[in-house]
């Protein structure tokens, strides 16, 4: 049997699946797609997953059935890739343990609406063959973008992040961002679906083979272009900034206990002063490393400042508080830079807060406790900001999951020369979550062409250059320090840094235009439908 014949037989078996078996198949395909994400990176499963989903969508007897297949696919994808959300709830099992299953299942069920809508759009379009695959890739990417912006946005585990296993492939993000990388990934992974299209005409078979070959060439071009970019640009040049990144590995369930806070601070101080300290020009601690309001605590602020190098700074995460016009307490999750005398020379407030983690949406209706310590919700800062600190190049701070948002990590009116991501992935233990978070942050470095420094409480801490290459790294679950030199930014500005998601919008518009031309030419009977859709 030929390859096309085998594909047709397999697609027919997929299409004839009904009832709970059909739902289970879609669920399994979603699980397969999730296995291609960090840290597993089993990339061939993307072809199985997306080709199978296209076949399920094509065989659906109604738009509703296509939507249902897309939902089960998305449910499997997000349930498998984001199970680690439950680990955060288990940091306080007495209060939140009962929420583990409802939270993980509910999050996956809600996020699955986006793949469901993508499948619905493709089924409703009536496209066939190559046109169906084009429509599917465009719909998936557009809905990933919507997921990253709707409400407060949640662009975690974009399909394109599967390519973070390859330094060559992720260079495409400098042109198109992570959403463009997802577009290419879905287009290539779903294209084998055309092999199962009906039609025995030689021209139709040739068109299908041509489309499959073109998809392979696109993938090869992406890899070759990335390889050429890395070869031409060479290794990143170092600056004279010598960083010491402290990874103290503080257990989340102990961090905020009144009797443990000073021990937490002492642990960071001891690691900072370990061998090699005198070679560092600046020290960086992770998110909320100091569980005190440093701005209001002169004694501890002085103690922290004393750990800063003589002519440098110590940058740490710390909560900050104030009062509003009604005299009510306001909290911010902040980054603060202190000199050796304990003076705070710069501060940044996190603006992308974690729903239910740092604040409860619709607080006036939902009387729930937030996951982070304390009864008062955190307030958002004003947005991306560039800090100009003495002795350092201009920097854009990113606290925790702010690093997962493509195109939302810098102030374009005041461009930085590097990115600083402080985070506390201790919430998620040694699960897939910290690996996914780390790889997403790498993509921000490529998109902006800027080095990124990452300080994580339990790991993964790292220094990454503007090409997304890891210069130095301290792995997950390790207690220690990472000493490394800050790389220089790339020469020039990347296309994505200049144009942002307009690049992806242009690519999607091009696909829509192609689909429009195909539909017009078919309806006008200008050429055979076999050539266009088979």
N, C-alpha and C positions, 0 to 999 in steps of 0.2 A: 504493500500500500504506500502511495506517495505521501510526502509530508503534508500536502494540502488535504489529501484524503483522510489521513489520521486526524488532522485538526478538525475537519468537518465531522468526523465520527465522535470526537470528544465533545465538540460544541453541541452536537445533537443530544448526547447524553446529559450534558449540563442543562440544556434547554428543556428536556423532558422531565427533569426533577421537579417534584411538586410538594406542596404541603410543608411539613416540618423538616423534611429532608432538604428542601430548597433553602429554607431559613438556616439550617445547620451548615449547608455548603457555603452560603454567603458569609456566615459567621467565621467559618474556617479560613476562607480567603482573606478576611480582614486580619485574622491572627497571623497568617502568612506574611501579609504586608508589614505588620508590626515587627516581625522578626528581622526585617531589613534595616531597622532603625538602630541607633546606638543602644547598647554596646555590642549587639550581636552582628549586625551588618551582613546578614545573609542575603545579598543583593539578588541572586537569581529568583528568589521567591517573589520579587516584585512582578516579574513576568507572569508567574502563575496567578498571582492575586489579581492584577489589573486586567489581564486577558480574560480570566474567569468572570470578573465582574461585568466586563463589556458583553460577554456572551449571555450572562444572566439577564442583563438589561435588554439586550436585543430580543431574547426569547420571551420576555414578559408579555402577557396577553393584554395588559392594560398599564397605563401610567402608574396607577396605584401599586401594582405588583412590582414594577421597576423601582419605585420609591421604597418599597418594603425591602427589596433585595439590597439596595444601597444603604438602608438603615442598619440591617443586620451586619453588613460588611463593616460599616463605621463602628458599630458597637463592638465587634470583635477586635478591630484595630485599636480603638481607644481603651478598651478594657485591658487588653494585653500590654499596651505600651505605657499605661498610666496607673497600673495597679499600686504603684508606690505611694500614691496620694494617701492610702490608708496608713502608711507608716507614720505620717505626720500626726494623725489622730491618736496613734498609740503612744505618743510621748506623754500623754495624760489619759491613760485608759479609763481611769475612774470617771472622768467627765465626758470624754469623747469616744471611748471604745465602742459604744453601741452604734456609733455613726459610720464605722469603717465600711461595712457592706453597703448601706444606703448611699454613702457619699461616692464611693468608687463606681457603683453601678449607675447612680444618677448622673454623675459627670459623663460617663461613657455614653449613656442614653441621650443626653442633651447634645453632646458633640457629634453624635452619629447623625443628627439631623442635617448636617452639612453634606456628607456623602449621599444621604438620601435625596436631597434636593438636586445634587449633581446628576444622579441617575434619572430622576424625574425629568429634568431638562433634556437630557439626551434622548430618552424615550419619546418625549413629546415632540422633539424636533423632526422625527421621522427619518433622520439621516441613516445611511447604510455604508458599509465598507469603510474605506479610508475616511470618509466624511464623518462617520460615527465616532471613530477614534479621535479625530480632530476636535469634534464637539465635546467629547468626554474629557479630553485633556484640558480644554479651555474652561469647561464648567468646573472641573475639580479645582483648578488653580484659582479661578475667580472666587470660589467659595472658601478656599484656604485664606485668601486675602480678606474676605468678609469675616471669617472667624477671627482673624488677627486684629480686626478693627471694631466689630460689633460690640456694643456696650463698652466694657473697658478693654476688650480684646483678649484673645488667648491663643497666640500662634505657636503653641507648643507642639513639637513633633510634626513639623512640616515634612512632607515626603522627601523633599530635596535634602534634608539633613542626613539621609542614608548615605550620601556621598562623602560625608566627612571622614570616611575611611581612606579617601584618596586626596592627597594634596593637589594633584593635577586637576581633578574634576571640580573641586570647589572654587577654582579660580574664576569659573563662569559667574559666580556671585558678584564679582567686581563689576560686571556688566549689567546683570539682570536682577541681582539680589537673590535671596533664598526662594522667593516665589517663582522666579524664572527658572531656577534649578529644579523646582517641583514640576514646572510645566514640561521641561525636557524629560524628566524622569517618567512621568505618567505617559507622555506621548510615546516614548520608546518602549516602555513596559507593556503598554496596551496594544501596540501595533501588530503583534502576532495574531490578534483576533481576526484580522482580515483574511487569514489563510482559510478560515472556515466559511467564508461568504459563498453563497450559492452562485452558480453560473459556470458553465463549462466552456464558454467562448475563450479562445486562445488569448484574445486581447484582454479579457478580464483577468485571466491567470497572470499574464505578464504585468498588468497594472498592480496586482497585489504583490507580486515579487518585487516590483520596482519600489513600492511604498515601504515594504519591509527593509529593503536595502537602503533606502534613503534614511530611514530611522536609525539604522546601524551606523551610517555615515555621520549623522548628526552627533551620535554618541562619541564616535571616534574623533570627530572634529573638536568636540568639547574637551576630550582628554588631551589631544595633541596641542590645542591652543593653550591649555593650562600648563602643559610640559614646556612649551616654548616660552611662555611668560616667565616661568620660574628660572629657566636656563638663561634668558636674556637679562633679567633683573639681578640674578645671583643672590647671594646671602645678604641679609639685612645688615646694614652698618650699625655698630653700637654707638650709644651716646656715652657720656662720662657719668651717667646717673647709675649708681650701684644700689640696688634694692635688696632689702631683706624682708621677705614675706613670711609671716608667722602663721602656722597652722597648728593650733593648740589642741584640736580634737576634744572639745568640751561637750559632754553629753547634754542633749537638749533638755532632758527631764531634771537636770541639776542646775542648769545655768542661772535660773532666776530665783532659786531658793535663797532666802535672806542670809542663811549661814554659809552659803557657797560663793557669794558674789565676790568677796575679797580674795577667795582662793582662785577664782577665775581670773581676776586681774593679776594676781601673783604669778599664775601659770604663764600668762602672756609676757610678763616682765622677765621671767627667768629664761624663756626661750629667746626673747629679744637679745638678752645679754650673753647668749651662748657664744662659743668660739667663732671667730670671724666677724663679730659685731663691729669692730673698729674699721673694717673695710667698707661698711655700708654708709652710703650718704643719706639714705631715707629708709624708713621702716613702715611697713603696711600691715595692719591688723584687719581681720575680716569684719563682716556685718555684725553689729551689736556685740563686738568683742568686749567692750566695757559696759557692764550692765548697771551703769550709773548715769545720772544726768551731769555730765562733766562740766557743762557750762555753769552749773549751780553748785558744784562741789570742788571748792578750791584745793582742798587737801589732796584728793585723788587726781585732780587735773594736774597739779604740780608733780605728783608721782609719775603720771603717764608722760608728761613733758620731759622729765628727767631721763626717760628712756630714748628720747630722740637723739640722733647724732648731733654733735656740737654745732655744726653749720647746716644741719638738715632739718627734716620734719618727721614726725610720726603721724601717720594717717590712720584713723580708726573709725569703725562704726560705733555709734552711740546714740541712744534716744535723746531727743530734745523736747523741751516743754515750754509752754507759754500760756497765755490766757486770751480769750476773745473779748469782744466789746461788752459781753454780759458777765465777764469775770469767770467764765467756765474754762476748765483745763483743756488745753490742746496739746496733742502729742505728735511728734514727727519721728520717723525712722531716718536717721541722719548719718552723714559722714562728716568728720571734723578733722582738720589738720592742725597739729600743735607744734610749736617750736620747743626748744630745750628749756625754756623758762615757763612752759605751761600755758602760753598764750594761744588762743584759738585764732589762727590766721585765715581760715577759710572754712565754710560749712556748706553742705548740700543736703536738701531734703528729698527723699524718695517721692516720686510723683505717680508711678505705676504701682499701686498697692494691690495686694493679693486679696480678692474677695473672700470673706469668711476667715481668712488668716489674719489680716491686719485690720480689717473693718468688716462690719456686717451690712450688706446692701439693704436698703429699705428698713433702716433701723427703727423707724417709727412704727413699723408693722411687725417686724421680726424681733422678738426679744430673746435673741440667742447670744451666747458668749462667743467672742472671737477666739481663734486658736492661739494667737500670740498672747504673751503674759499681760495681765492687767485688764481692768474693766472698761477703760476708755479706748474708743477706736482711734487709730492713727489717722491723721489728716494728710492729704496729698500735698506735695510741694508744687511749685509753679511749672515744672517741666524741665526738659533737658537744659543743662547749664554748663558753661565752661568756667572752670576755676583757674585763676592765675595766681599761683603760689610761688613764693620766693625759692629760687634754686631748682625749679622744675619747669619743663615745658607745659604749655596750657593743656589741661586735662578735662575730659568729660567723665564725671563719675556715674556709675551705674550700680544701683544697689539691688542685689538678689536678681529677681526674675525680670528686671528691666532690660537685661541683656538678651532676652529672647525676641525683642520686637524689632524686626527689620525696618530700617529707615526712620527710627524714632530714638536714636541713641546720641545724637549730637545737636547742638544749637548751630544751625547753619549760618546765622548772623555773626557768630563768634566761633569759628572752627577751631577745634582742639588739635593737638599733635599726638595724643594718645588717649586710650580708653582705660578706665580703672573700674573693674567689677569686683566689689566686695560682696560676699554672700555667706549664708549659713545653710549649707545643704545637710547639716546634721539632722534636720527634720526628717530626712528620708533614708537615713541609715546607709547601708551598703547595698542599695538596690540599683535599678537602672536609672532612676531619676537624676542623680548627680552626673552620670555620664552624659545623659541627654542635655542637661543644662550646660555642661562644659562645651559640648560640641556646638550647641547653638551659639554660645558666646564666640567661638572661633569664627563662625560665619560673619559675625558683625565686624571682626577685624578685616576680613577679606572685602566685605562690602564697602567699608570706609577707607581701606588702604592704610589703616592705622594700627600700630601695635596695641595689644590689649594685655593688661596685667590683671591677674585674677587671684584674689586672696579669699580662700574658703576655710571655714572653721574646721571641717573634717575632710576637706579635699573636694574636688581636685583644684589645687592651686597651680598657677602656671604663668609663664611669660610667653606671649605669642606675637609673632611679627605681623606686618601688614599683609602678608600673603597667607596668613593662617597657619604658618609653620610653628611648631612648638619648640621654642628656644630652651626652655627649662620647665620642669614639671615635678610636682610632689603629689604622689598618688592618693587615691581615696583611702581613708581610714588610717593615715599615717600621722603621727605627732612629730613635728619638727619645724625646721625653717628651710626656706628656699632662697638662696642668694643668686642673683642674676643681674645682668646689665640691661637697662631699658634700651630696646632697639629704636632706631630712627624711623619716622614714617616714610612711606613710599614717596618717590618724586612724582609730583603731579597729583591730580585728584581722579578717583575712579569715576566711571560713567554713572554708576549707581549712586555714588555720593552726591553727584551733581543733579541728577534727574530723579532719583528715588523711584517710586513705584510707577511713575509714568512710563518707564521702560517696559514693565510688565503689561501695563495697559495698552501700549502700542502693539506688543506681540499678540495680545488677546484680540485686539481690533483687527489685526491682520488675519488671524484665523477666522474670525466672524465674517470678514470680507470675502475670504476664500469660500466659505460655506455658502455665502449669498450668491456668489458667482456660479457655483456648482448648481445650486437650486434653480437659478434663473436659466442657465443653459439647458438643464434637463426639462424644465417646464416649457421652454421654447422649442424643445426637440431639435436643438442645434447639433447635439452629439448624442451618441448612444448612452443610455443609463448604465449599460454594462461596463463601459470604460470608466465611468465616474464613480460608481458606487460598488462595483464588484472588485 
